[in-house]
């Protein structure tokens, strides 16, 4: 989660957080639910590993590859960056 976000989430995020994701290879935002390896709250500035479940995965799964980078957004507000490490 980026630490330079305007009005960052001061209450943090935990598993169940569902922001938008913008991949360079996809022409729209994809909503996905984050699952973290613990039940703690996480705050801006932390580097996190998460499993993301995309309800619309079947429509764009062939456009996302290991190594792809993406932006994490809340509507049009950039809140972080990610990199695909593994596709399950």
SULJOUR-V210016 format. One record per backbone hydrogen bond with DSSP energy under -0.5 kcal/mol. NH is the residue of the N-H (numbers start at 1). CO is the residue of the C=O. If there is no record, write none. Layout:
# SULJOUR-V210016
nh: <NH & NH>
co: <CO & CO>
This chain:
# SULJOUR-V210016
nh: <2 & 8 & 10 & 12 & 13 & 16 & 17 & 20 & 21 & 22 & 23 & 24 & 26 & 30 & 31 & 32 & 33 & 34 & 34 & 35 & 37 & 42 & 45 & 46 & 48 & 51 & 52 & 53 & 53 & 54 & 55 & 57 & 59 & 60 & 60 & 61 & 63 & 64 & 67 & 68 & 70 & 71 & 72 & 73 & 73 & 74 & 75 & 77 & 78 & 79 & 80 & 82 & 84 & 85 & 88>
co: <79 & 5 & 8 & 9 & 42 & 34 & 14 & 73 & 30 & 71 & 21 & 69 & 23 & 21 & 29 & 19 & 53 & 17 & 32 & 51 & 49 & 13 & 1 & 43 & 46 & 35 & 50 & 33 & 51 & 52 & 53 & 54 & 56 & 56 & 57 & 57 & 60 & 61 & 84 & 65 & 82 & 22 & 80 & 20 & 71 & 77 & 73 & 74 & 76 & 72 & 72 & 70 & 68 & 83 & 86>
